[in-house]
Amino acid sequence: MGVMHVGVKILPATEPSVRAAAIEAERLGFSSVWLSERVVIPLDKPHPYEPMVDPWIGLAFVAAVTDRVQLGTSVSQIALRHPVLMARELATLDRLSGGRVIVGAGAGWVEEEFTSTGVPFADRGGRLNEHIRAMKHLWTTPGQHFRGRYYDIPPVGIIRPLTPGGPPVFVGGFTQAGFRRAAKYADGFIFSDGPLERIAPMIQQIRGGREQYGRGGPFPFFAQASPPENVDAARQMARDYAAAGIDGLILTYRDVPVPDAFLAPPARDAVRALIESGP
């Protein structure tokens, strides 16, 4: 059995060339297109990232030139925004894209993102948990009062997403709190690029947590991964990730901008082999 869902992350997505990248990704057969988020970066110390565009505006740009690919973030610090505004923004994109949104959410680790936006850093995990609950409430029962520790939202009328119940919310985070968040509140999980032997025990832990919370239904596990170098590597990659319990891959090209990175042979042939490796 192989990996059925193969997406691609567009980095850095700071230029209009993201349009061509998305069009070519859909044409080649990718199932999804992903953007990342770094709201701000510190200037007084070394930092591994540059400032990034707003991923939701970027994905709206992608949605306008594609018809099929799903649109996801890996990941967005959604709890830096108020849940009413975030729920409305995501419902808008979900409606206008035809229900193609995947909300990849993270608690965040760059303190300057929080201090610069006036959001407390210390309780970011608990705030994200409630933020997910509040968005789902607004997508399903906005006419009822929502009372939480961080947010008090009166009954309101608000635009509804096209996807019943709202777009799926995937989370990441390799901590016990992150696993609990996934099991209790999320609809899927995104692993960062790392050794496969670490993944299987985490999947079992999250699945066990979901059983404890009485949550059933589909729960996809996605993993960010470096692209395969050739066709044989692609086929082996599909087998290995599927055996570990992964349902989808997000290919991340770090040295060559997309779409050039996945259009030139042999990279193109490797990607096609991976996309076609499903059961």
N, C-alpha and C positions, 0 to 999 in steps of 0.2 A: 504494500500500500504506500502511496506517495502523498506528498503535500498537495492539497486541493487548491489552496488559496495562496497566490504569490503576488505581493505588492512591491512597490518601489518607493523609496523616500527621495524627495527632491531637495537637494542641498546645493547652495544656500538659499535658493528661491528668492533672491533679492532683486532680480531683473525680470523684465517681461518675457525672457526666454523660458520661464516656467510654463508658458502657454505651449510652446513647441514640445517641451519635455512631456507634458501631460498628454498631448495629442498622440505622440509617438508611443508612450507607455500603453495607452488604450489600444492603439493599432497593433502593437506587438503581442498583446494578449494579457498584460498584467491585470489582475483583478482589482487593484486598489492603488491609489496615490496618497502619499503621506507627507506632511510637513511637520517640522519641529518648532519649538518655541523657546526663546530666551528673551524675556521681556526687556531686561536691562542687564548690563554687566558692570562689575566694579572697575574703577579706573586706578585705584591705589594699590593693586596687587595683581600678579599674573592670573590669567583666566583662560580656560581652554576654548572658549567660544567667542564669537562676535555677536553683536546685536542682530536679531532676526526680525523678519516681517511678522505682522500679526497672521498667524496661521489660518484663522477663520476667514479673513479677507482674502488671503491667498487661495484658499480652497474654493471660495466663491468664484474667483477668477478661473480656477481649474474647472469648476462645475459648468461654467458657461461655454466651454469649448469641448466638453466630453459628454457622452451619453450613458456610459455603462459603468465605468470604474467607481468603486466606493471611495469616499473622501475621508481620510483620517488624520489624526494628530498623534505623533509619537515623540513626546507627549506635550499637552498644553497645561499650563498652570491655571486651570479654570477658576479656582477659588480666590484668585486675585481680583476677580470681578464679582459684583453682587449677583446672586443666583437668579433674580428676576431678569436682569439684563442679559445674563449668559443664557438662560433658558429661552428667552425671546430670540436672541441671535442664532442659537442652534436650531430652533424650530423654523426660523426663516430659511436658513441654509438647507435644512432637511426638506422643506416644502419645495423650494425653488430647484433643488437638485433631483427631485423625484424620489426622495427617501434613501439617499446614498451615504448618509453621514455615519461615521464611527467616531465617538468622542473618546480619544485617548487622553486620560487625565493623570497627572502626577501631583504629589504634595509639594514638590519643589525642594531645592537645597541651597539656592543662591540667596543669601540673606538680603542682599541689596534689592532684589525683586520685591521683597515685602516692605522693607523700610521706605523705599521710594514710592510705593503705592499706598502706604498707610495701613497695611494689613499686618497684624502681629505674626511674627515668625514662629514663636514658641509653640503655638497651638495649631500649626498648619495642618497636621494630620486629622485632628478632630474636626477642624473647620471644613476640610475637604469631604469628610464623611457626611457631614450635615448638608453641605452644598449639593452633593449628589442626590440626597434624599429630597431636598427642596426643589431641585430641577425636575425630578420625576413627579413630584407632587404637582408642580405647575403644568406639566405635560399631560396629566391625567385628571386631577381633581382640583383645579385652581379655584373653583367656587367654594372650597372649604378653607378654613383657617389653618395655617401652618405655624406651629409654635416650636421653636427649638432653642438651643443654648445661644446660638449666634444670630439667628434670623427669626423675625416675627413678621409673617406675611399675611395680610388680611385676605378675605375672599376677593378675587379679581377676575376680570375678563382679560385673557391674553391669547395671542395667536398660538394655535396648536400645531405640533409637527405633523407631517404626513405619516410617518412611521407610527403605528399603534403603540402607545406607551412611551413614545419618544425614541430617539436614536440610541443605540446601545452605547453604554459607557464602559470602556476598558480601562483598567488601571495597571500600574506596575509597582515596583518597590520591593526590594529584597530584605524586608524586615518582618517580624511577627505582626506588627501593626499593619503593614502592607498586605500581608496574607489575609488577615482578618477583614480588612477593607474589601478585598476582592471577594471573599466568601460571602460577606454579609450584604454588600451594597452594589457590587459591579455586575456586569453582564459578560465580561471576558477579561483576559489578562495579557499583558505585553511584556515579554522578557527582553532584556537588553542582550547584546551580543556577548556570548560567553560559552564556557564549556558545556557540552550537552549533558555530561554526567551530573551537573548541578540541577538540571531542569526537572527530571523525572520525580525526585523526592518533593520538590516544591509543588508540582502538579498534584501529587497525591495529598499533600497537606491542604491545599486549597479545596480540592474535591471533598476531603473529609470535613473541612469547615462548612462547606455548603450543606452537607448532610446534617450537620449539627444545627444549622440555622433553618433547616426545613426548606431549603431552596432547591428546586428541580429545574428541568429544562436545559436547553443548550447553553454551553459556557465555553466558547472557543479560547484556545491558547495560541497566541501569536508570538513569534520571536523575531527580533531584528537580527540580521545576519549579513556577513560579507558575501558577495556574489561568488558563485562557483567559477573556476577558471576554464573549464571545458565541459563537454557533454558528459563524459564519464563521471566527472566530479559532481555534476548537477544531479545525475540519477542516484548516485550514492548519497548525496545530501538529502534528497527527498526521502530516501529509505530511512536514513538515520534520524531525521527530525520526526518523521511519522512514528517511528518506533519509540521515540521519547515521549510521544503524546502531543506533539505540536500540530495544530490544525492549519496554520498559515505562517508564511514568512514575509518579512519586510526587508527587502534587499537594500543595503546602504552602501553607496559608492562614495568613497572618501577622497579619492585623488583626481578623478576625472569627472567633470560636470555631466549630468544627464541632460539630454538623451544620448550624447556621444558615447558615454560609458557603456550603454547597453545596446547600441546600434552597430558598433563596429565588430566584425568577426575577429576572434572566435567568441567574444562575449555574447553576441547576439544568439549564436547557436546554443551556447550554454544556457542562456535564459529561456529560450524556447523549449529546450529539453526539460528544464525545471518546471515550466508552466504546464507542459504536457505530461508530467510524471504522475498526475493524479490517478486514482484507481479507476 
